[in-house]
Amino acid sequence: MTYNQIPLHRHQGMTAHIEEDSYRVLFAPEGSEHSALLFDQYRNELSALQPPKDRSEQKRTVTSYFVLTDGCNLSCEYCDVLGPSGKRRAGTTMSWETAEKGLEILTTRLENEPDLHAQITFFGGEPVLAWGLIERICDYIECHPLADRIAKMLVTNGTLIDRYRAQYLSRHHVYVVVSLDGGMEVNDSMRPGSFASVERGMDMLREVMPGKFGISCTVGSHNAHRLSDELRFLNHRFEPLSIGLNIYHYQIDGTSPIDMDHQEMSKALVDAFRVARQEGIAIYQFIGILKAFAGQYRNRDYCPACVDKLLFTPSGNVGRCETLINEPGFTVPLAEIESHILPEHLDWTKFTPEHEPECRNCATRWICPGSCAYDMYVTTGNPAGVDRRRCQFHTELLTEMLDLLFEGSTHVSPEKVYIPDGNSFFHVVGGMQTVFPPDTIWIVSLSNVTESNLAAT
């Protein structure tokens, strides 16, 4: 059995001892006996307070991205999909023949795998520029016998959402994610002149489909210094179901106009975590981490491109990642795909933490979903490896969560050994929303986190 030890930050002199695989935890003063001896000594207490939890498999989901166009009506300086505004080429719109072939590949796989579900994401550029194609794909899906196993999501900048489109998306059960980085000053510094139009679109979504849309916020040097305030603003102003906090991606040349110090980035995100759990703001990335931590199992909420994803491009190719659709070698012609399988050189499942030597003995692997293969490729030339930004953030977040876990624990021996129970783990969740409607698309792979399913039985 392997054990990890992590000194606490806020409770100096105390160390968390973690048993890998079971992820049982106890706390003891620094200099205490070896972890294995402690776990053996308190075996009965651990069995009573941290019994095995239900780890039944969640439903299997395949992700299909339809990049409807690589054209966009904005000129966001940090865009990792289209590149810097001054270097973009004219946009191409996907043909119906490409979309139909992609849908056929997806539905054929669903027919062959009865336990499989699918998530279709309309992506761009700005996919609403190809609105007619969105309607046609929705019609195709809803007329298919397996429609109840296919969820739909739209990722948009929100500027073109009017009443008709909002009503259509609501009526056809399309979950909407709008890109917005904060209030006008912060957002428009990198997404020039867009806030007012996005605000109108968001207000329409709020009116027509309340609680059925989310916000995607890119975190970088333009907003990290005031991230918690911007998070509060977005949550109170628009009342989204969730907010995604996404560490900025690099552009294809390995640089970014919103690049920043890794330590400052980590601090901003940990501070945002504190605000979210205190004020009840649902943060997409944090919910997956909380579920793994509170459920005491390894977080495998990996990037879909490294799990099970096909991406269909406007030019009729197929690949894994939307940020590499124009890079030679990262897509193949649609005609070469006879099933939901890409050539071996596009197999990204080998870029998860299980396959990364540096991650294998890392305690943070408990909650860390791994690096971004795209970011690693554009900065090092190799999709494998460890992204230090994400590594540092998840390491610091795990220590924060262990501090919170300790604060909810009670000691069980004169030696001041503390063993948390299910209520202690739920204390870490705090006020963050963790219960969602069953049809919430962005949490399709996650079960709800409740106090009852964490308590000892």
RAMOKA-V205202 format. One record per run of one state. SS is the DSSP state (helix for helix, strand for strand, loop for the rest). FROM is the first residue (numbers start at 1). TO is the last residue. Records with the same first field share a line. If there is no record, write none. Layout:
SS=FROM-TO  FROM-TO
This chain:
loop=1-2  8-13  20-23  30-34  42-42  50-59  68-68  70-84  88-92  94-95  113-115  124-126  143-146  157-162  172-173  180-183  191-194  209-212  220-223  239-241  248-261  280-282  296-303  307-308  313-316  320-321  325-330  337-343  347-348  352-352  356-356  360-362  367-372  381-387  408-409  412-417  420-421  430-440  444-457
strand=3-7  14-19  24-29  60-67  69-69  93-93  116-123  150-156  174-179  213-219  242-247  283-283  309-312  317-319  331-333  410-411  418-419
helix=35-41  43-49  85-87  96-112  127-142  147-149  163-171  184-190  195-208  224-238  262-279  284-295  304-306  322-324  334-336  344-346  349-351  353-355  357-359  363-366  373-380  388-407  422-429  441-443
